[in-house]
């Protein structure tokens, strides 16, 4: 069932801790009987994400554990909902005292920490818009996102503040910087100012469609685009979250993910829905994923539920006899971003004694397809079936829904509570994301090609654009190409993904030199280092190849698909000039 024809007649949210999807025995029956709560579909309803994931719990169960913080130095601390409530109120007062108001954007450049969660809570209370930023972003990556969003504040730490200071002159909107370590270099002290604030704050009234955060997605024909999400986003994720965790929440559930909270996977697949259901959340971001450490952490902190990107699972699989080494007892694992395959699913059963549930979504509309091993066995290679509350189809270029078995573009019927509000300041790009079908329905296009089988399972086949899927990240080539052509030796660049056994795809660059340039032996390393420093290590090319020319269209656009086809014909997987 999709949105109620009359949102005002939709039911209210269930009591705190109760699921949106009632446990049943038949998937189709769950879908047929599902109804979105009014707060997800009625623009006039009152709904605030802070209230949903913290405020109501602070009132009814103030001492309930909410956040379990494990720092790199081994320091451990638990936060109750009441403690998060009071601290976020103080922070909201501190932020408003420095001019942050409703609708203002606040950059958040932190790993999984208590300060990151408090910033989310405080901004939602104010009605401000959080701009999550990956700590591995370099100066160019940060400059683009902070400038485009017009962020007036940023919260970061001593490790990342120098990058912000280096680009501040290029960011006229950025007025206030906060650092969680110590005040200085023009930045206010996060904890010092928080301590001065009152521990009460009147949360502003917001509705489901009021902006909550701005998440930047990969760009293939231009810079990354800011996908703006409303407060209803947490509700839109709940059916997929609950079902791919085999009907969460359950007694003794406790969540963790190695995925950074700056990405939709960490933020919306774990952090927000876990807190919504009052389930303890472990915050611990590894500087580099270590599979042995991950097993030890899961055992030591009694983690029962996790989101592991496929690359993390492949690395975990390299640990020999983990059940003999570590005393863990997990109840559910979700994974998404790329197909796991039969062998990885089989390993998951052996290593964890459970079936890993794959799911599907993207920054603009997430967790719309999924598996639920508690109700039906997964089909290897399938991204799952349409989740209760979401209508997903396969369409042609005109928006006509195709019959089962035919390959077309996977699309999500609009409106949908999990769907973005639009691209920030790019109405034309927002319009391009949707197609109005002849039958009057409106579909959000995903850019992914696939098919639906008669039993409802969806199978992904390829991208319709040039997004690269590497180590669980969706990477747009344009930003990398711009960085490469900024090097004085490079005239043109094409960036593609080539098959890699661990990463799924490895970022690979093909560059054309400027006339008269001698590349020298160090050019490939220089180019890789340039991308690592200016954008982010996670998008840096694993290989750089010199090319005499690149295939182009009649209008001068580089044909990345042709570059990829020729590379595969030459038998290249992840390139030859590794860096």
N, C-alpha and C positions, 0 to 999 in steps of 0.2 A: 504494500500500500504506500502511496506517496503522500504528498502534503494534503491536509484536510481541506476540502472545498471551502469550508468556513472556519478559518483559524480560531475564531472566538469560541467555537464549540469543542476545540481540542482539549484533552485532559490536562490538568496541571502536572507539574513535575511530581514524580513519586517521592516519598519520604527519603531523607538522607540515607544513603547506603543501599537503597533498593535499585535494582537494575531497570533500564528502559526496556530490555528484551526479556520477557518472562521465559524461564526455561521450559522447553517443550521437547517433543520427540520427533517432530517433523519440520524440516526447514521451510518448505512451502507454506505450511500452516503458520509458522512464525511470521513469515513475510505478509501473508494475507491478513493476519490479525494485528499487525503492528500499527500504532498511531503515535505520531510525534507529539510531544507535550506542547502546550500552547506557547511556552517561552521559546520554543525553537522556530515557530512558524508565524507568530502574530507580531508584526512590527510594533504594535502598540503596547505589547506586554513589557513589564519591567523585568530586566534580566541583566545581571552584572557578573562577570567572570570571577571577580574577587569573592563576591558573596557565595557563588556556587562552589568554589574550590577551597574556601577557607572560612568566610564569615559565619555561615550557618553551622559549621562544625565547631567553631570557637564558642558558640552559644550553647549547643546541645551536648557537646562532648569536649570541653576545653582541654582536658588532660590527655586526649587521644594522641598517640604519636603520629606525626605528619611527615617530617623530614629527618632522615638519618644521614648525617654529614660525615664523610670519611675524607680527610684531607690527604695530600701526598705524603706528609710527614707522619701519618698514622694517627693523628689526632681525630677523635671521634666525639660527636655530640648529637644528641637527639633534640629536635624541636617539636613541641606540641602545637596544636592548632591555636591555642590561646596565645602562645609566645609569638607565633607568626602574625597573629592578628595585631598584637600590641606593637611589635617591631615595624610592621608594614604601615601602621597608623603614624608612628613617629617619622618614618621615611616619607610618607605622603605629605606630612606637614613640612618637612625639610625641603622637599622638592617644590611644593607650592610657594614656600617662602622665597625660593630662588626663581620663581616665575613660570614654572611648568604648569600648564593649565589644560583644560579640556581640549582634545583634538591636537595638542602639541605632540611632536614626535620625540621620543627618548631613545637614543641608541644604547644598546646593551652588549658590551664587548667583554664577556666573562665566560669561563667554562662552567661546568656543573658545580655551583656553590650556593650557600645560603643567601649570599648577596644577590645572585641572579634571580632566585625565586622571590626574594623580598621586593626587588625592583619590579618584577611582573605584577605582584600583588598591589604595590603602591600605585603604579600607573593605572591599573584597572580601577582602583578606588577613585583616582582623580578624574578618570575619563580620558587620560592621555593614551597615546599609541606607542607601544613598544616596537623597536626595530631591532630584532635579534641579529647579532653579528658573530661570525665564526672567528675564534681567536687566532686561527692560522691565516686569516686574511692579511695581506700586505698593504702597503700604502695605497696602491692603485685600487685594490678591491674595496677598501674602506672609503676612499675618497668618492668613488662612484656612488656607493649606497648612502653615505651620509649626505652628500650633496643632493642626490635625487630626492631623498626623503625630506630634506629640509629640517633635519633633526636639530633642535635647539639645545638639548642636553645629551650627555653621554656618560654612562657609568662603566668604569673599567678598573684595571688594576695596574700596579707598577710595571708589570711585564709588558703591558700593551699600551700604556700611556705615551711612550716615546713615538709610536707610530701615529697617534692622534696629533701630538704636538707638531710632528713634521708636516702635516697636511692642513693644520688649522687655518692658515692664511687663505686656503682655497675653499673654506667653508664659512661664508659670511653668516649663515643662519645659526651656527654653533656658538652659543653664548656661554654655556656652563659645562664644566667638566667635573666629574666626581671620580675619586679613586678610593678603592676599598682598603688600601694599605696605609697610606699616610697622606695628609694634605701637602701640597707643594707643586711647583711648576705650573701655578695657575689653576690647579684643581682643588676642589673642596674635598675635605675628608668625609667619606661616607659615614663611618661609624661616629665620628666626632660630631657631625651635624645631626645625625639621627638621634644621638643621646640628648640633644637639646629640645627635641620635639615632644609634643604631647602624645600620650599613648591612646588617644581617641581621635577619630577622624570621621566625618560624615560622608560616607561614600555617595558619589553623585548618582543620580538616576540615569541608567542607560537602558536601552532596549536591545533586542537580539541583533539588529542591523547596525548598531553604533560601532565604529571602528575600535578594535582592541589591539591588533598587532599587524605589522607590515613585514612580510617574509619575501625575500628576493629569490626568484626562480631563475633557472638557467636561460640564457638567451642564445638563439641560433642565428638570428638575422639582425642582431643589435645587442646593446648592453642588457644585462639582467633586468627583468621587470619586477616591480614590487607588487606582490599579490596582497591586497588588503583584506583582512578577515574581521568579521564582527564578533561580538561577544558570544553569539550562538555557536561558534566553531566547536566549543567543547561538547555541546549537546550533539552536534552533527557527527562527532567521532565516536560517541558512546556505543551505538549498535555494533560497529565494527570492532571496537576495542573489547566489548563484553564477549562477543561470540568467538573471536579468534583466540581469546584466552579461556575458551571452553566455559563460558558463563561466569565471568567475573562480575562482582567480587564474591569471593568465598572466604570462609574462616582461614586465618593464618596466611592469607595472601600478602606478599611483600614484593615490590617491583624495583627493578634496576635495568638500565640500558647503557651500553657504552657509547651510544649515539649522542652527539652533542645536542644540548637543548637549543642551540641556535637553528637547528634544522627541524622540519616538520616531524621527522621520525622521533626525535628525542622529546620535542615539546608536546606534540599532539597525540602521538601514539603511546606515550608513557606519562610524562609529568602531569599534564592537565587532567586526563581521565582518572589517573590513580588518586590524585588529591580529591577530585570530585566525589569519588566513592569512599573517601576516608581511609584509603589503603596506604600503609607506610611506603615512602619513596626513598630509596638510597641515592644520594648524590655523591658520585665519585667519577671524575673524568680522568682516565689514564692519558698521560702525555703521548703514549704510543700503546696501541692495544697489545697486551701480553696475554696469550691464551692460558698459560699456567697461572698467572695472577688472577685472571678472570674466574677460573675454576675455584681457586682458593677463596676469593671474595664471595662467590655465590655460596660456598659451604660455610664460611665463617659468619656471614651475616644472614644466614637462613633465607636466602632469596628464593622465592617460590615461583616468580613470574618474571619474564624478561622479553625484551625486544632485542634480537641479535640480527644485524644486517647480514646478508649472505656471506660477505667476505669474512666477517667475524666467525661465522660458523665454520667456514673452510679452514680458518686458522685453529679454531678449537679442535677440529677433527685431527690435527697433527699431533695432539697430545695423546700419548700412548696410555691406555688403560686408566682413564680419568676416574672411573668409579672405584678403582682400587686405591687411588691416591687421595681422593677428596670425599668427604662425607657430606654430600649435597642431596637434596630431595626437592626437585622442582616439579611444579604442577602444570605449568603452561609456558610455551615459548612461541612467540610470533616472529615472523620474518617477512620482509618485503623489499622490493626494489629490483629484483631479478629472480628468475626461476631457479629453484633449488635443485631439481632433478631427483630421480629415484634413489641414487646412491647416497646423497646427503640426507634425504628423509629416512632412509634405512639406518644410517649412522646415528641420526637423532634418536631413533627408537632404542638403539643399543646403548648409547651414551647417557641418555636421560630417562629412559623408560616411558617416553611419551611421544606423541606425534607433533612435529613442528607444524604450525598452521601458517601457511603463506597468505598474504593479503596484497591488495593493490590500491594505489591512489597516486595522487600527485599534489604539488603544492597548492594548486588551485581548488582541488576537491579530493580529499583523501579518504582512505578506508571505505571504499564503495564496493569492492569485491573482496571476498575472503573465504577461508576454509574454517570449518568447525568440526574437528575430529570427534567431538563428543556426539555429533549427530550424523556425520557422513564421512566416509574415508576420502582423503584427498586423492586426486588424480595427478600423478607426477607430471610436471610441466604446466599444470593449470594454476592460474592465479585465484581460482575459487569461483564462487557463485555470488550473485548480487545480494548484498547485505540487507537485512530488513530495514525498510525506510528509504532505500535508494533504488532508483530505476536506472539500469545500465543496459545499453543496447549496442548494436553494431550497425553503422550507418554508411551510406554512400556520400558522395560529395554534395548532394542536394539535401541531405538530412533525412532521406528515406531509410527506414529501418529494414535491414537486410534479413533474409531468412536464416535460420540456424544452419551452420556449416559453411556459410559464405564469408570470405575475408573482407573486412572493411575497416572503418575507423571506430574504435571503442569510444563511446560517448555516454555522458550522464545527463539524464533528463533534468531540466531546470524548471522551477527553482528547487533547491536542495539545501537543507540546513548546514551541510558541510561545505558548501560552495563559497568561493571567495566573492567579495563585494565588487571587485573589479581591479584592474591594474592601476597603480598609483599614477595619476596625471597622464594616463594614456588611454583615453576613451576609444580611440581607433583600434588599438590592440585588443581591448576588451571586446569590442564588437566582432573582431576577427576570430575570437575564441568560441563564438556561438554561431549556430546555424538554425534558422527557422525552417522547419520542415513543411512540406505541402499540406500535411494533415493538421497544422496549427501548433504542433508541439515544438518546443525549443530545446535544443541539445547543446551541451557544453562539449566541445571537441577536445580530446585528450592528446591528439598527435600520435597515438599508438594504434597500430594496426593489429587486428586479431580476429578471432571468430568465437561464436558461442555455439556450443553443442546442444542438442535437444534436451539433455538433462540439466542444462543451466550452467555448466562449467564454461568458463572463458579461458581462451588460450591466446597469449600474446605472440605475435610473429615478428614485428619490426616497428621501428619508429618511422613516422612520416616526415620527421625533420632530422636534424643532425645532432641531437643531444647524445652525449656519451654517458654510459653507465659504468662507473669505475669505483670499486670498493664501496658500493652502496650509495655513492654520490651521483647526482645527475649534473653533468658538467656541460655548459654551453661553450662552443668553440670560439665565438666572436671575441670575447674578452681576452682570451689567450692569444688569438691572432693579432689583435691590436697591440698587445704587449710585445709580441715578437717583432712586429714591423716597426716598433719604436726604436729598435736597435739599429744603429747606423749602418750595419752591414746588410740588413734584410730589406728586400724590395717587396716581396709578397710572402704570405704564409697561409697554409691550410692545416687545420687541426682536425683529426679524426680519431675514432676509437678502433683499435684492432684487438682481435681475440686474445685473452689472457686467462690462463687456467685458474688463477686465484682471484684476480680483480674483475673478471668477466670481460672488461675491455681495458686496454692500456692507452692512455692519452699519447698520441703520436703526432709529431709535427713534420710537415714538409715545407721547406723554405727555399725561396729563390733569392740569390744574392744580388745586391746592387752591382751595376757594371764596374769592372775593375777591382772588385774586392777580392782579396786573398783570404779564404776562410781561416786558414791556420788550424792547428790541431786542437785548439781549445774552444772553438766557436760553439760547438754543441753544448759543452758544459756551461759556457757563459749564458747561452739562451735559456737553458733549463734553470740556472740560478736566478736569472732575471725574472722569470715567471714565479719561481718560488718566493722571491723577496717582494715583488710588487703586487702579486695577486694572492697566492696561497700555495703552500707546498702540495696540497691535495690535488691541484689542477696542473702541476708542472709536468711537462712531457717526459715520459719514460724513455723516449727515443726521439732524435732529431735527424732528419734526412735532408740532404741537399738535392734540389731538383733544378733542372734546366728551365722548366716552365711548369705551369699548372693548368689543367683544363678549365676553360671558362665559357660562360654563355655568351651569346651575341651582345648582351648588354653589359658584359664585363664582370659578371659574378662568378666567383670560384665555385666549381662543381665538386663539392666535397664527396658526394656519392661516387663520382667517377674516380676521384683520388683513391677512395677506399677500394673500389672494385679492382683498380690496377694493382694496388698493394696486395690484395688477397690473391690475385692471379700470380703475383711473383712469389707467393708462398710466405709472405711476411705475417707474423703473428703479433709480436709486440716490438717489432723493429730490430735493427741491428746495432745502432750506435747507442747502446744503453747508457743512461746517466743516473 
